Amino acid sequence: MFNILSVALKIALASLLCGALLSAFDLSAAEMLARVGMTPEHIAELVRKAFAWALPNMVLGSMIIVPLWAIAYMLRPPRG
């Protein structure tokens, strides 16, 4: 658990420093996206499409995985 928080903190700090550096050069996220031919609205639409595709597949997969996990958990030998 501590490793996950440590990695998240390092990523947040690196992102903050990188953002401050880009801001010092008067670059914004909208400008960076425009240079690669994207818009914030297009990215939001891609995220919505990805979520609309992933959610039904996750539910369908969990209908198999969760019962199998529960059976395997119940059949484990007792600890201690």
PDB file of N, CA, C and O in Angstrom:
ATOM      1  N   MET A   1       0.828  -1.193   0.000  1.00  0.00           N
ATOM      2  CA  MET A   1       0.000   0.000   0.000  1.00  0.00           C
ATOM      3  C   MET A   1       0.869   1.252   0.000  1.00  0.00           C
ATOM      4  O   MET A   1       0.571   2.229  -0.687  1.00  0.00           O
ATOM      5  N   PHE A   2       1.951   1.210   0.782  1.00  0.00           N
ATOM      6  CA  PHE A   2       2.843   2.365   0.857  1.00  0.00           C
ATOM      7  C   PHE A   2       3.530   2.614  -0.476  1.00  0.00           C
ATOM      8  O   PHE A   2       3.755   3.767  -0.844  1.00  0.00           O
ATOM      9  N   ASN A   3       3.872   1.542  -1.218  1.00  0.00           N
ATOM     10  CA  ASN A   3       4.524   1.707  -2.519  1.00  0.00           C
ATOM     11  C   ASN A   3       3.618   2.426  -3.500  1.00  0.00           C
ATOM     12  O   ASN A   3       4.082   3.267  -4.270  1.00  0.00           O
ATOM     13  N   ILE A   4       2.334   2.106  -3.484  1.00  0.00           N
ATOM     14  CA  ILE A   4       1.401   2.746  -4.405  1.00  0.00           C
ATOM     15  C   ILE A   4       1.309   4.239  -4.108  1.00  0.00           C
ATOM     16  O   ILE A   4       1.317   5.059  -5.026  1.00  0.00           O
ATOM     17  N   LEU A   5       1.221   4.590  -2.830  1.00  0.00           N
ATOM     18  CA  LEU A   5       1.159   6.004  -2.455  1.00  0.00           C
ATOM     19  C   LEU A   5       2.461   6.722  -2.800  1.00  0.00           C
ATOM     20  O   LEU A   5       2.441   7.874  -3.233  1.00  0.00           O
ATOM     21  N   SER A   6       3.578   6.053  -2.611  1.00  0.00           N
ATOM     22  CA  SER A   6       4.864   6.642  -2.937  1.00  0.00           C
ATOM     23  C   SER A   6       4.976   6.925  -4.433  1.00  0.00           C
ATOM     24  O   SER A   6       5.431   7.996  -4.834  1.00  0.00           O
ATOM     25  N   VAL A   7       4.568   5.979  -5.243  1.00  0.00           N
ATOM     26  CA  VAL A   7       4.612   6.161  -6.696  1.00  0.00           C
ATOM     27  C   VAL A   7       3.661   7.275  -7.119  1.00  0.00           C
ATOM     28  O   VAL A   7       4.009   8.100  -7.963  1.00  0.00           O
ATOM     29  N   ALA A   8       2.462   7.304  -6.538  1.00  0.00           N
ATOM     30  CA  ALA A   8       1.491   8.348  -6.881  1.00  0.00           C
ATOM     31  C   ALA A   8       2.034   9.721  -6.508  1.00  0.00           C
ATOM     32  O   ALA A   8       1.863  10.679  -7.263  1.00  0.00           O
ATOM     33  N   LEU A   9       2.681   9.829  -5.363  1.00  0.00           N
ATOM     34  CA  LEU A   9       3.257  11.101  -4.939  1.00  0.00           C
ATOM     35  C   LEU A   9       4.385  11.530  -5.871  1.00  0.00           C
ATOM     36  O   LEU A   9       4.484  12.707  -6.218  1.00  0.00           O
ATOM     37  N   LYS A  10       5.230  10.599  -6.277  1.00  0.00           N
ATOM     38  CA  LYS A  10       6.324  10.923  -7.195  1.00  0.00           C
ATOM     39  C   LYS A  10       5.786  11.386  -8.545  1.00  0.00           C
ATOM     40  O   LYS A  10       6.302  12.342  -9.125  1.00  0.00           O
ATOM     41  N   ILE A  11       4.749  10.712  -9.049  1.00  0.00           N
ATOM     42  CA  ILE A  11       4.155  11.110 -10.321  1.00  0.00           C
ATOM     43  C   ILE A  11       3.532  12.498 -10.202  1.00  0.00           C
ATOM     44  O   ILE A  11       3.679  13.324 -11.103  1.00  0.00           O
ATOM     45  N   ALA A  12       2.839  12.756  -9.098  1.00  0.00           N
ATOM     46  CA  ALA A  12       2.221  14.069  -8.896  1.00  0.00           C
ATOM     47  C   ALA A  12       3.287  15.164  -8.833  1.00  0.00           C
ATOM     48  O   ALA A  12       3.109  16.230  -9.424  1.00  0.00           O
ATOM     49  N   LEU A  13       4.380  14.919  -8.133  1.00  0.00           N
ATOM     50  CA  LEU A  13       5.445  15.901  -8.021  1.00  0.00           C
ATOM     51  C   LEU A  13       6.120  16.147  -9.374  1.00  0.00           C
ATOM     52  O   LEU A  13       6.386  17.295  -9.731  1.00  0.00           O
ATOM     53  N   ALA A  14       6.394  15.087 -10.120  1.00  0.00           N
ATOM     54  CA  ALA A  14       6.999  15.235 -11.443  1.00  0.00           C
ATOM     55  C   ALA A  14       6.060  15.982 -12.384  1.00  0.00           C
ATOM     56  O   ALA A  14       6.512  16.809 -13.176  1.00  0.00           O
ATOM     57  N   SER A  15       4.768  15.705 -12.309  1.00  0.00           N
ATOM     58  CA  SER A  15       3.796  16.402 -13.143  1.00  0.00           C
ATOM     59  C   SER A  15       3.740  17.883 -12.790  1.00  0.00           C
ATOM     60  O   SER A  15       3.656  18.732 -13.677  1.00  0.00           O
ATOM     61  N   LEU A  16       3.786  18.192 -11.503  1.00  0.00           N
ATOM     62  CA  LEU A  16       3.774  19.587 -11.060  1.00  0.00           C
ATOM     63  C   LEU A  16       5.002  20.333 -11.581  1.00  0.00           C
ATOM     64  O   LEU A  16       4.889  21.454 -12.077  1.00  0.00           O
ATOM     65  N   LEU A  17       6.158  19.716 -11.466  1.00  0.00           N
ATOM     66  CA  LEU A  17       7.383  20.357 -11.938  1.00  0.00           C
ATOM     67  C   LEU A  17       7.380  20.534 -13.452  1.00  0.00           C
ATOM     68  O   LEU A  17       7.785  21.582 -13.954  1.00  0.00           O
ATOM     69  N   CYS A  18       6.935  19.539 -14.166  1.00  0.00           N
ATOM     70  CA  CYS A  18       6.870  19.617 -15.623  1.00  0.00           C
ATOM     71  C   CYS A  18       5.863  20.686 -16.047  1.00  0.00           C
ATOM     72  O   CYS A  18       6.134  21.455 -16.970  1.00  0.00           O
ATOM     73  N   GLY A  19       4.716  20.743 -15.389  1.00  0.00           N
ATOM     74  CA  GLY A  19       3.714  21.759 -15.695  1.00  0.00           C
ATOM     75  C   GLY A  19       4.223  23.156 -15.420  1.00  0.00           C
ATOM     76  O   GLY A  19       3.958  24.074 -16.196  1.00  0.00           O
ATOM     77  N   ALA A  20       4.956  23.336 -14.319  1.00  0.00           N
ATOM     78  CA  ALA A  20       5.532  24.645 -14.005  1.00  0.00           C
ATOM     79  C   ALA A  20       6.555  25.053 -15.056  1.00  0.00           C
ATOM     80  O   ALA A  20       6.622  26.219 -15.443  1.00  0.00           O
ATOM     81  N   LEU A  21       7.349  24.099 -15.515  1.00  0.00           N
ATOM     82  CA  LEU A  21       8.343  24.382 -16.546  1.00  0.00           C
ATOM     83  C   LEU A  21       7.666  24.782 -17.854  1.00  0.00           C
ATOM     84  O   LEU A  21       8.071  25.756 -18.489  1.00  0.00           O
ATOM     85  N   LEU A  22       6.646  24.044 -18.258  1.00  0.00           N
ATOM     86  CA  LEU A  22       5.931  24.380 -19.487  1.00  0.00           C
ATOM     87  C   LEU A  22       5.214  25.720 -19.356  1.00  0.00           C
ATOM     88  O   LEU A  22       5.138  26.483 -20.319  1.00  0.00           O
ATOM     89  N   SER A  23       4.695  26.001 -18.183  1.00  0.00           N
ATOM     90  CA  SER A  23       4.040  27.285 -17.940  1.00  0.00           C
ATOM     91  C   SER A  23       5.039  28.430 -18.040  1.00  0.00           C
ATOM     92  O   SER A  23       4.687  29.516 -18.501  1.00  0.00           O
ATOM     93  N   ALA A  24       6.261  28.209 -17.621  1.00  0.00           N
ATOM     94  CA  ALA A  24       7.295  29.232 -17.728  1.00  0.00           C
ATOM     95  C   ALA A  24       7.595  29.570 -19.185  1.00  0.00           C
ATOM     96  O   ALA A  24       8.006  30.692 -19.483  1.00  0.00           O
ATOM     97  N   PHE A  25       7.400  28.633 -20.083  1.00  0.00           N
ATOM     98  CA  PHE A  25       7.581  28.867 -21.519  1.00  0.00           C
ATOM     99  C   PHE A  25       6.282  29.301 -22.196  1.00  0.00           C
ATOM    100  O   PHE A  25       6.191  29.293 -23.423  1.00  0.00           O
ATOM    101  N   ASP A  26       5.279  29.679 -21.403  1.00  0.00           N
ATOM    102  CA  ASP A  26       3.973  30.141 -21.887  1.00  0.00           C
ATOM    103  C   ASP A  26       3.274  29.113 -22.779  1.00  0.00           C
ATOM    104  O   ASP A  26       2.677  29.469 -23.795  1.00  0.00           O
ATOM    105  N   LEU A  27       3.351  27.851 -22.397  1.00  0.00           N
ATOM    106  CA  LEU A  27       2.642  26.794 -23.104  1.00  0.00           C
ATOM    107  C   LEU A  27       1.462  26.345 -22.241  1.00  0.00           C
ATOM    108  O   LEU A  27       1.588  26.208 -21.024  1.00  0.00           O
ATOM    109  N   SER A  28       0.335  26.120 -22.875  1.00  0.00           N
ATOM    110  CA  SER A  28      -0.840  25.640 -22.145  1.00  0.00           C
ATOM    111  C   SER A  28      -1.225  24.264 -22.672  1.00  0.00           C
ATOM    112  O   SER A  28      -0.758  23.829 -23.724  1.00  0.00           O
ATOM    113  N   ALA A  29      -2.078  23.599 -21.922  1.00  0.00           N
ATOM    114  CA  ALA A  29      -2.538  22.275 -22.345  1.00  0.00           C
ATOM    115  C   ALA A  29      -3.318  22.370 -23.654  1.00  0.00           C
ATOM    116  O   ALA A  29      -3.179  21.508 -24.521  1.00  0.00           O
ATOM    117  N   ALA A  30      -4.128  23.402 -23.801  1.00  0.00           N
ATOM    118  CA  ALA A  30      -4.903  23.566 -25.037  1.00  0.00           C
ATOM    119  C   ALA A  30      -3.988  23.754 -26.245  1.00  0.00           C
ATOM    120  O   ALA A  30      -4.253  23.210 -27.317  1.00  0.00           O
ATOM    121  N   GLU A  31      -2.912  24.523 -26.073  1.00  0.00           N
ATOM    122  CA  GLU A  31      -1.960  24.713 -27.171  1.00  0.00           C
ATOM    123  C   GLU A  31      -1.254  23.411 -27.522  1.00  0.00           C
ATOM    124  O   GLU A  31      -1.074  23.096 -28.698  1.00  0.00           O
ATOM    125  N   MET A  32      -0.856  22.660 -26.509  1.00  0.00           N
ATOM    126  CA  MET A  32      -0.175  21.388 -26.760  1.00  0.00           C
ATOM    127  C   MET A  32      -1.095  20.422 -27.503  1.00  0.00           C
ATOM    128  O   MET A  32      -0.668  19.744 -28.437  1.00  0.00           O
ATOM    129  N   LEU A  33      -2.353  20.365 -27.087  1.00  0.00           N
ATOM    130  CA  LEU A  33      -3.311  19.488 -27.755  1.00  0.00           C
ATOM    131  C   LEU A  33      -3.559  19.941 -29.179  1.00  0.00           C
ATOM    132  O   LEU A  33      -3.670  19.106 -30.077  1.00  0.00           O
ATOM    133  N   ALA A  34      -3.649  21.256 -29.412  1.00  0.00           N
ATOM    134  CA  ALA A  34      -3.878  21.778 -30.755  1.00  0.00           C
ATOM    135  C   ALA A  34      -2.724  21.424 -31.687  1.00  0.00           C
ATOM    136  O   ALA A  34      -2.932  21.180 -32.875  1.00  0.00           O
ATOM    137  N   ARG A  35      -1.523  21.397 -31.152  1.00  0.00           N
ATOM    138  CA  ARG A  35      -0.363  21.053 -31.982  1.00  0.00           C
ATOM    139  C   ARG A  35      -0.400  19.616 -32.476  1.00  0.00           C
ATOM    140  O   ARG A  35       0.144  19.313 -33.538  1.00  0.00           O
ATOM    141  N   VAL A  36      -1.032  18.731 -31.723  1.00  0.00           N
ATOM    142  CA  VAL A  36      -1.131  17.336 -32.154  1.00  0.00           C
ATOM    143  C   VAL A  36      -2.483  17.031 -32.779  1.00  0.00           C
ATOM    144  O   VAL A  36      -2.794  15.873 -33.061  1.00  0.00           O
ATOM    145  N   GLY A  37      -3.289  18.068 -32.997  1.00  0.00           N
ATOM    146  CA  GLY A  37      -4.565  17.897 -33.691  1.00  0.00           C
ATOM    147  C   GLY A  37      -5.697  17.392 -32.823  1.00  0.00           C
ATOM    148  O   GLY A  37      -6.625  16.758 -33.326  1.00  0.00           O
ATOM    149  N   MET A  38      -5.641  17.656 -31.539  1.00  0.00           N
ATOM    150  CA  MET A  38      -6.690  17.212 -30.623  1.00  0.00           C
ATOM    151  C   MET A  38      -7.313  18.428 -29.955  1.00  0.00           C
ATOM    152  O   MET A  38      -6.721  19.506 -29.907  1.00  0.00           O
ATOM    153  N   THR A  39      -8.523  18.226 -29.442  1.00  0.00           N
ATOM    154  CA  THR A  39      -9.180  19.252 -28.647  1.00  0.00           C
ATOM    155  C   THR A  39      -9.620  18.611 -27.337  1.00  0.00           C
ATOM    156  O   THR A  39      -9.774  17.392 -27.271  1.00  0.00           O
ATOM    157  N   PRO A  40      -9.821  19.402 -26.306  1.00  0.00           N
ATOM    158  CA  PRO A  40     -10.309  18.819 -25.052  1.00  0.00           C
ATOM    159  C   PRO A  40     -11.651  18.102 -25.230  1.00  0.00           C
ATOM    160  O   PRO A  40     -11.912  17.089 -24.581  1.00  0.00           O
ATOM    161  N   GLU A  41     -12.495  18.635 -26.114  1.00  0.00           N
ATOM    162  CA  GLU A  41     -13.788  17.995 -26.365  1.00  0.00           C
ATOM    163  C   GLU A  41     -13.602  16.633 -27.027  1.00  0.00           C
ATOM    164  O   GLU A  41     -14.316  15.684 -26.705  1.00  0.00           O
ATOM    165  N   HIS A  42     -12.653  16.534 -27.944  1.00  0.00           N
ATOM    166  CA  HIS A  42     -12.392  15.259 -28.622  1.00  0.00           C
ATOM    167  C   HIS A  42     -11.857  14.223 -27.625  1.00  0.00           C
ATOM    168  O   HIS A  42     -12.243  13.055 -27.675  1.00  0.00           O
ATOM    169  N   ILE A  43     -10.983  14.646 -26.737  1.00  0.00           N
ATOM    170  CA  ILE A  43     -10.449  13.731 -25.727  1.00  0.00           C
ATOM    171  C   ILE A  43     -11.563  13.268 -24.795  1.00  0.00           C
ATOM    172  O   ILE A  43     -11.629  12.091 -24.440  1.00  0.00           O
ATOM    173  N   ALA A  44     -12.443  14.196 -24.398  1.00  0.00           N
ATOM    174  CA  ALA A  44     -13.566  13.821 -23.536  1.00  0.00           C
ATOM    175  C   ALA A  44     -14.464  12.810 -24.243  1.00  0.00           C
ATOM    176  O   ALA A  44     -14.958  11.875 -23.612  1.00  0.00           O
ATOM    177  N   GLU A  45     -14.679  12.987 -25.535  1.00  0.00           N
ATOM    178  CA  GLU A  45     -15.494  12.037 -26.299  1.00  0.00           C
ATOM    179  C   GLU A  45     -14.814  10.671 -26.365  1.00  0.00           C
ATOM    180  O   GLU A  45     -15.483   9.644 -26.252  1.00  0.00           O
ATOM    181  N   LEU A  46     -13.501  10.647 -26.545  1.00  0.00           N
ATOM    182  CA  LEU A  46     -12.771   9.378 -26.559  1.00  0.00           C
ATOM    183  C   LEU A  46     -12.877   8.666 -25.217  1.00  0.00           C
ATOM    184  O   LEU A  46     -13.030   7.445 -25.172  1.00  0.00           O
ATOM    185  N   VAL A  47     -12.797   9.419 -24.126  1.00  0.00           N
ATOM    186  CA  VAL A  47     -12.923   8.829 -22.786  1.00  0.00           C
ATOM    187  C   VAL A  47     -14.323   8.262 -22.604  1.00  0.00           C
ATOM    188  O   VAL A  47     -14.482   7.168 -22.061  1.00  0.00           O
ATOM    189  N   ARG A  48     -15.340   8.994 -23.050  1.00  0.00           N
ATOM    190  CA  ARG A  48     -16.717   8.492 -22.937  1.00  0.00           C
ATOM    191  C   ARG A  48     -16.913   7.207 -23.737  1.00  0.00           C
ATOM    192  O   ARG A  48     -17.546   6.262 -23.265  1.00  0.00           O
ATOM    193  N   LYS A  49     -16.362   7.180 -24.956  1.00  0.00           N
ATOM    194  CA  LYS A  49     -16.476   5.972 -25.786  1.00  0.00           C
ATOM    195  C   LYS A  49     -15.752   4.794 -25.141  1.00  0.00           C
ATOM    196  O   LYS A  49     -16.254   3.670 -25.155  1.00  0.00           O
ATOM    197  N   ALA A  50     -14.576   5.052 -24.576  1.00  0.00           N
ATOM    198  CA  ALA A  50     -13.825   3.980 -23.918  1.00  0.00           C
ATOM    199  C   ALA A  50     -14.590   3.442 -22.720  1.00  0.00           C
ATOM    200  O   ALA A  50     -14.642   2.231 -22.507  1.00  0.00           O
ATOM    201  N   PHE A  51     -15.182   4.335 -21.936  1.00  0.00           N
ATOM    202  CA  PHE A  51     -15.956   3.917 -20.777  1.00  0.00           C
ATOM    203  C   PHE A  51     -17.195   3.141 -21.208  1.00  0.00           C
ATOM    204  O   PHE A  51     -17.543   2.135 -20.590  1.00  0.00           O
ATOM    205  N   ALA A  52     -17.866   3.603 -22.271  1.00  0.00           N
ATOM    206  CA  ALA A  52     -19.058   2.920 -22.770  1.00  0.00           C
ATOM    207  C   ALA A  52     -18.710   1.521 -23.297  1.00  0.00           C
ATOM    208  O   ALA A  52     -19.541   0.615 -23.231  1.00  0.00           O
ATOM    209  N   TRP A  53     -17.503   1.340 -23.815  1.00  0.00           N
ATOM    210  CA  TRP A  53     -17.092   0.019 -24.278  1.00  0.00           C
ATOM    211  C   TRP A  53     -16.653  -0.857 -23.107  1.00  0.00           C
ATOM    212  O   TRP A  53     -16.997  -2.037 -23.054  1.00  0.00           O
ATOM    213  N   ALA A  54     -15.899  -0.288 -22.170  1.00  0.00           N
ATOM    214  CA  ALA A  54     -15.292  -1.080 -21.109  1.00  0.00           C
ATOM    215  C   ALA A  54     -16.299  -1.546 -20.063  1.00  0.00           C
ATOM    216  O   ALA A  54     -16.210  -2.681 -19.594  1.00  0.00           O
ATOM    217  N   LEU A  55     -17.243  -0.710 -19.691  1.00  0.00           N
ATOM    218  CA  LEU A  55     -18.155  -1.057 -18.607  1.00  0.00           C
ATOM    219  C   LEU A  55     -18.965  -2.331 -18.879  1.00  0.00           C
ATOM    220  O   LEU A  55     -18.990  -3.212 -18.020  1.00  0.00           O
ATOM    221  N   PRO A  56     -19.626  -2.466 -20.034  1.00  0.00           N
ATOM    222  CA  PRO A  56     -20.361  -3.719 -20.264  1.00  0.00           C
ATOM    223  C   PRO A  56     -19.454  -4.951 -20.288  1.00  0.00           C
ATOM    224  O   PRO A  56     -19.846  -6.023 -19.825  1.00  0.00           O
ATOM    225  N   ASN A  57     -18.251  -4.798 -20.823  1.00  0.00           N
ATOM    226  CA  ASN A  57     -17.329  -5.932 -20.864  1.00  0.00           C
ATOM    227  C   ASN A  57     -16.840  -6.303 -19.472  1.00  0.00           C
ATOM    228  O   ASN A  57     -16.648  -7.482 -19.174  1.00  0.00           O
ATOM    229  N   MET A  58     -16.637  -5.307 -18.620  1.00  0.00           N
ATOM    230  CA  MET A  58     -16.232  -5.601 -17.239  1.00  0.00           C
ATOM    231  C   MET A  58     -17.348  -6.309 -16.483  1.00  0.00           C
ATOM    232  O   MET A  58     -17.086  -7.243 -15.725  1.00  0.00           O
ATOM    233  N   VAL A  59     -18.569  -5.884 -16.678  1.00  0.00           N
ATOM    234  CA  VAL A  59     -19.700  -6.533 -16.008  1.00  0.00           C
ATOM    235  C   VAL A  59     -19.839  -7.971 -16.498  1.00  0.00           C
ATOM    236  O   VAL A  59     -20.036  -8.887 -15.700  1.00  0.00           O
ATOM    237  N   LEU A  60     -19.738  -8.165 -17.803  1.00  0.00           N
ATOM    238  CA  LEU A  60     -19.849  -9.506 -18.362  1.00  0.00           C
ATOM    239  C   LEU A  60     -18.743 -10.421 -17.835  1.00  0.00           C
ATOM    240  O   LEU A  60     -19.010 -11.560 -17.453  1.00  0.00           O
ATOM    241  N   GLY A  61     -17.511  -9.928 -17.814  1.00  0.00           N
ATOM    242  CA  GLY A  61     -16.402 -10.727 -17.302  1.00  0.00           C
ATOM    243  C   GLY A  61     -16.526 -11.016 -15.825  1.00  0.00           C
ATOM    244  O   GLY A  61     -16.172 -12.104 -15.370  1.00  0.00           O
ATOM    245  N   SER A  62     -17.023 -10.054 -15.071  1.00  0.00           N
ATOM    246  CA  SER A  62     -17.144 -10.265 -13.628  1.00  0.00           C
ATOM    247  C   SER A  62     -18.205 -11.306 -13.291  1.00  0.00           C
ATOM    248  O   SER A  62     -18.171 -11.889 -12.207  1.00  0.00           O
ATOM    249  N   MET A  63     -19.140 -11.546 -14.196  1.00  0.00           N
ATOM    250  CA  MET A  63     -20.150 -12.577 -13.962  1.00  0.00           C
ATOM    251  C   MET A  63     -19.516 -13.968 -13.958  1.00  0.00           C
ATOM    252  O   MET A  63     -20.095 -14.909 -13.413  1.00  0.00           O
ATOM    253  N   ILE A  64     -18.352 -14.103 -14.550  1.00  0.00           N
ATOM    254  CA  ILE A  64     -17.622 -15.381 -14.538  1.00  0.00           C
ATOM    255  C   ILE A  64     -16.524 -15.359 -13.479  1.00  0.00           C
ATOM    256  O   ILE A  64     -16.372 -16.314 -12.718  1.00  0.00           O
ATOM    257  N   ILE A  65     -15.767 -14.278 -13.430  1.00  0.00           N
ATOM    258  CA  ILE A  65     -14.587 -14.216 -12.571  1.00  0.00           C
ATOM    259  C   ILE A  65     -14.942 -14.213 -11.097  1.00  0.00           C
ATOM    260  O   ILE A  65     -14.307 -14.927 -10.321  1.00  0.00           O
ATOM    261  N   VAL A  66     -15.934 -13.435 -10.681  1.00  0.00           N
ATOM    262  CA  VAL A  66     -16.270 -13.319  -9.255  1.00  0.00           C
ATOM    263  C   VAL A  66     -16.740 -14.658  -8.674  1.00  0.00           C
ATOM    264  O   VAL A  66     -16.256 -15.041  -7.609  1.00  0.00           O
ATOM    265  N   PRO A  67     -17.651 -15.381  -9.315  1.00  0.00           N
ATOM    266  CA  PRO A  67     -18.010 -16.691  -8.743  1.00  0.00           C
ATOM    267  C   PRO A  67     -16.833 -17.675  -8.693  1.00  0.00           C
ATOM    268  O   PRO A  67     -16.694 -18.421  -7.724  1.00  0.00           O
ATOM    269  N   LEU A  68     -15.983 -17.679  -9.737  1.00  0.00           N
ATOM    270  CA  LEU A  68     -14.816 -18.565  -9.715  1.00  0.00           C
ATOM    271  C   LEU A  68     -13.871 -18.192  -8.579  1.00  0.00           C
ATOM    272  O   LEU A  68     -13.337 -19.070  -7.902  1.00  0.00           O
ATOM    273  N   TRP A  69     -13.662 -16.898  -8.366  1.00  0.00           N
ATOM    274  CA  TRP A  69     -12.811 -16.454  -7.266  1.00  0.00           C
ATOM    275  C   TRP A  69     -13.417 -16.864  -5.919  1.00  0.00           C
ATOM    276  O   TRP A  69     -12.702 -17.311  -5.021  1.00  0.00           O
ATOM    277  N   ALA A  70     -14.726 -16.710  -5.788  1.00  0.00           N
ATOM    278  CA  ALA A  70     -15.390 -17.061  -4.525  1.00  0.00           C
ATOM    279  C   ALA A  70     -15.252 -18.557  -4.241  1.00  0.00           C
ATOM    280  O   ALA A  70     -15.000 -18.941  -3.098  1.00  0.00           O
ATOM    281  N   ILE A  71     -15.411 -19.397  -5.242  1.00  0.00           N
ATOM    282  CA  ILE A  71     -15.259 -20.839  -5.066  1.00  0.00           C
ATOM    283  C   ILE A  71     -13.822 -21.181  -4.684  1.00  0.00           C
ATOM    284  O   ILE A  71     -13.590 -21.974  -3.771  1.00  0.00           O
ATOM    285  N   ALA A  72     -12.860 -20.584  -5.384  1.00  0.00           N
ATOM    286  CA  ALA A  72     -11.452 -20.842  -5.074  1.00  0.00           C
ATOM    287  C   ALA A  72     -11.117 -20.360  -3.669  1.00  0.00           C
ATOM    288  O   ALA A  72     -10.337 -21.006  -2.968  1.00  0.00           O
ATOM    289  N   TYR A  73     -11.688 -19.247  -3.248  1.00  0.00           N
ATOM    290  CA  TYR A  73     -11.435 -18.721  -1.900  1.00  0.00           C
ATOM    291  C   TYR A  73     -12.005 -19.651  -0.835  1.00  0.00           C
ATOM    292  O   TYR A  73     -11.379 -19.873   0.200  1.00  0.00           O
ATOM    293  N   MET A  74     -13.191 -20.191  -1.090  1.00  0.00           N
ATOM    294  CA  MET A  74     -13.819 -21.084  -0.112  1.00  0.00           C
ATOM    295  C   MET A  74     -13.115 -22.434  -0.024  1.00  0.00           C
ATOM    296  O   MET A  74     -13.161 -23.078   1.024  1.00  0.00           O
ATOM    297  N   LEU A  75     -12.470 -22.876  -1.095  1.00  0.00           N
ATOM    298  CA  LEU A  75     -11.814 -24.167  -1.118  1.00  0.00           C
ATOM    299  C   LEU A  75     -10.355 -24.129  -0.687  1.00  0.00           C
ATOM    300  O   LEU A  75      -9.690 -25.166  -0.674  1.00  0.00           O
ATOM    301  N   ARG A  76      -9.844 -22.950  -0.333  1.00  0.00           N
ATOM    302  CA  ARG A  76      -8.463 -22.853   0.158  1.00  0.00           C
ATOM    303  C   ARG A  76      -8.357 -23.540   1.509  1.00  0.00           C
ATOM    304  O   ARG A  76      -9.316 -23.565   2.279  1.00  0.00           O
ATOM    305  N   PRO A  77      -7.174 -24.104   1.796  1.00  0.00           N
ATOM    306  CA  PRO A  77      -7.009 -24.699   3.126  1.00  0.00           C
ATOM    307  C   PRO A  77      -6.989 -23.597   4.194  1.00  0.00           C
ATOM    308  O   PRO A  77      -6.569 -22.471   3.929  1.00  0.00           O
ATOM    309  N   PRO A  78      -7.443 -23.936   5.390  1.00  0.00           N
ATOM    310  CA  PRO A  78      -7.474 -22.935   6.463  1.00  0.00           C
ATOM    311  C   PRO A  78      -6.075 -22.484   6.845  1.00  0.00           C
ATOM    312  O   PRO A  78      -5.114 -23.247   6.752  1.00  0.00           O
ATOM    313  N   ARG A  79      -5.975 -21.241   7.273  1.00  0.00           N
ATOM    314  CA  ARG A  79      -4.692 -20.687   7.717  1.00  0.00           C
ATOM    315  C   ARG A  79      -4.501 -20.954   9.198  1.00  0.00           C
ATOM    316  O   ARG A  79      -5.460 -21.094   9.957  1.00  0.00           O
ATOM    317  N   GLY A  80      -3.242 -21.020   9.585  1.00  0.00           N
ATOM    318  CA  GLY A  80      -2.931 -21.091  10.998  1.00  0.00           C
ATOM    319  C   GLY A  80      -2.842 -22.464  11.466  1.00  0.00           C
ATOM    320  O   GLY A  80      -2.583 -22.698  12.646  1.00  0.00           O
TER     321      GLY A  80
END
